[in-house]
Structure formats: structure tokens, C-alpha cells
Amino acid sequence: MTTRPHNPHGRTQSHGGGQRMKLTELPAGASGRVCELSGKVEVCQRLREMGFCESAVVDKISGRHTLLCQLCGVRVALSSVAAQHIVVEPIRGAAARAV
């Protein structure tokens, strides 16, 4: 497990210089690439089974308490509690989607 300096806003710099944030903080209509999953092993495993794998691109469609997201062509409803475990880096444009 890695440790990071304390940040009261929960945001960290990624290795690529982009701003990381929790999926709950990503604005509706924006896209982000999953950077990391945090929390208990069981929670992370379930999120991966749902498609929220590291490097997956997620489109946040709407929501605050229950989030509606799209990834891999599938829409997924996710509680804000579960979404707190997903750290994303905002991306721009279709070119950023290529892995």
C-alpha cells in the first residue's frame, strides 16, 4: 500500500501531472480514467468485476448519491459509497480514450 501526503481535498497529483479525484468528485458529463481502487480487498474485487478496472475509461452521466456511469458500453448505477473507492484522472477528447 502506498502512502501520500495529507491533502484535505482528497486530490492527488498523478505521475502524468493530471489531477486525480474520487469518482464522486468528477463532474456529470465528464470522463475519467480509473487510476486506482481503494478500500477493502472485497470491495475492490467487486468493483473490478463490475468493470471498474485500473485504466478503464468511465463516463459519469449523472448523480450525487447514486451515480450513473457508462463504461465498456454499459451503463452502471453505483452508490456514492462505492464510488468513493474509485480514483480517476479526468481525460479530454476521444484521443485520450486510446490505451
C-alpha positions as a Markdown table, in Angstrom:
| # | Residue | x | y | z |
|---|---|---|---|---|
| 1 | Met | 0.0 | 0.0 | 0.0 |
| 2 | Thr | 1.3 | 3.5 | -0.9 |
| 3 | Thr | 1.1 | 6.5 | 1.3 |
| 4 | Arg | 0.5 | 10.0 | 0.1 |
| 5 | Pro | 0.9 | 13.4 | 1.8 |
| 6 | His | -2.2 | 14.6 | 3.6 |
| 7 | Asn | -4.5 | 16.5 | 1.3 |
| 8 | Pro | -7.7 | 17.9 | 2.8 |
| 9 | His | -9.5 | 17.9 | -0.5 |
| 10 | Gly | -8.6 | 14.2 | -1.3 |
| 11 | Arg | -7.0 | 15.1 | -4.6 |
| 12 | Thr | -3.5 | 14.0 | -5.6 |
| 13 | Gln | -1.2 | 14.5 | -8.5 |
| 14 | Ser | -0.8 | 11.6 | -10.8 |
| 15 | His | 2.5 | 10.6 | -12.3 |
| 16 | Gly | 1.4 | 12.1 | -15.6 |
| 17 | Gly | 0.8 | 15.5 | -13.9 |
| 18 | Gly | -3.1 | 15.3 | -14.1 |
| 19 | Gln | -5.3 | 15.9 | -11.2 |
| 20 | Arg | -6.7 | 12.7 | -9.5 |
| 21 | Met | -10.0 | 12.7 | -7.7 |
| 22 | Lys | -12.7 | 10.4 | -6.5 |
| 23 | Leu | -15.3 | 9.4 | -9.0 |
| 24 | Thr | -17.9 | 11.2 | -6.8 |
| 25 | Glu | -16.0 | 14.5 | -7.5 |
| 26 | Leu | -15.9 | 14.1 | -11.2 |
| 27 | Pro | -18.5 | 16.4 | -12.8 |
| 28 | Ala | -21.5 | 14.9 | -14.6 |
| 29 | Gly | -20.8 | 14.7 | -18.3 |
| 30 | Ala | -17.1 | 14.3 | -17.8 |
| 31 | Ser | -14.9 | 11.3 | -18.4 |
| 32 | Gly | -12.1 | 9.9 | -16.3 |
| 33 | Arg | -9.6 | 7.0 | -16.4 |
| 34 | Val | -9.6 | 4.8 | -13.4 |
| 35 | Cys | -6.2 | 5.2 | -11.7 |
| 36 | Glu | -6.7 | 3.2 | -8.5 |
| 37 | Leu | -9.2 | 1.5 | -6.3 |
| 38 | Ser | -9.0 | 1.9 | -2.6 |
| 39 | Gly | -10.6 | 0.2 | 0.3 |
| 40 | Lys | -11.1 | -3.4 | 1.4 |
| 41 | Val | -9.9 | -6.2 | -0.9 |
| 42 | Glu | -13.5 | -7.5 | -1.3 |
| 43 | Val | -14.8 | -4.0 | -2.3 |
| 44 | Cys | -12.0 | -3.5 | -4.9 |
| 45 | Gln | -12.6 | -7.0 | -6.3 |
| 46 | Arg | -16.3 | -6.4 | -6.7 |
| 47 | Leu | -15.6 | -3.0 | -8.4 |
| 48 | Arg | -13.2 | -4.8 | -10.8 |
| 49 | Glu | -15.9 | -7.4 | -11.6 |
| 50 | Met | -18.3 | -4.6 | -12.5 |
| 51 | Gly | -15.7 | -3.2 | -15.0 |
| 52 | Phe | -14.1 | -0.5 | -12.9 |
| 53 | Cys | -10.5 | -1.8 | -13.6 |
| 54 | Glu | -7.4 | 0.3 | -13.4 |
| 55 | Ser | -7.1 | 2.2 | -16.8 |
| 56 | Ala | -10.8 | 1.8 | -17.7 |
| 57 | Val | -12.5 | 4.9 | -19.1 |
| 58 | Val | -15.6 | 5.9 | -17.2 |
| 59 | Asp | -18.2 | 8.5 | -18.4 |
| 60 | Lys | -20.1 | 10.0 | -15.4 |
| 61 | Ile | -23.6 | 10.6 | -16.8 |
| 62 | Ser | -25.3 | 12.0 | -13.6 |
| 63 | Gly | -25.7 | 11.7 | -9.9 |
| 64 | Arg | -24.6 | 12.6 | -6.5 |
| 65 | His | -25.9 | 10.0 | -4.1 |
| 66 | Thr | -26.4 | 7.3 | -6.8 |
| 67 | Leu | -24.1 | 7.8 | -9.8 |
| 68 | Leu | -25.0 | 6.7 | -13.3 |
| 69 | Cys | -21.8 | 5.9 | -15.2 |
| 70 | Gln | -21.0 | 4.3 | -18.5 |
| 71 | Leu | -18.0 | 2.1 | -19.2 |
| 72 | Cys | -17.3 | -0.5 | -21.8 |
| 73 | Gly | -20.6 | 0.4 | -23.5 |
| 74 | Val | -22.7 | -0.5 | -20.4 |
| 75 | Arg | -24.5 | 1.9 | -18.0 |
| 76 | Val | -23.9 | 1.1 | -14.3 |
| 77 | Ala | -25.6 | 2.6 | -11.3 |
| 78 | Leu | -23.3 | 2.9 | -8.4 |
| 79 | Ser | -23.8 | 4.2 | -4.8 |
| 80 | Ser | -21.8 | 7.2 | -3.7 |
| 81 | Val | -20.2 | 5.0 | -1.0 |
| 82 | Ala | -18.9 | 2.6 | -3.6 |
| 83 | Ala | -17.8 | 5.4 | -5.9 |
| 84 | Gln | -15.7 | 6.9 | -3.1 |
| 85 | His | -13.3 | 3.9 | -3.6 |
| 86 | Ile | -12.7 | 4.7 | -7.3 |
| 87 | Val | -9.9 | 7.3 | -8.0 |
| 88 | Val | -10.0 | 8.7 | -11.5 |
| 89 | Glu | -8.0 | 11.1 | -13.6 |
| 90 | Pro | -10.1 | 13.4 | -15.8 |
| 91 | Ile | -9.5 | 13.0 | -19.5 |
| 92 | Arg | -10.4 | 15.1 | -22.5 |
| 93 | Gly | -11.4 | 14.1 | -26.0 |
| 94 | Ala | -11.5 | 10.8 | -27.9 |
| 95 | Ala | -7.8 | 10.6 | -28.4 |
| 96 | Ala | -7.4 | 10.2 | -24.6 |
| 97 | Arg | -9.5 | 7.1 | -24.7 |
| 98 | Ala | -6.9 | 5.1 | -26.7 |
| 99 | Val | -5.0 | 2.8 | -24.4 |
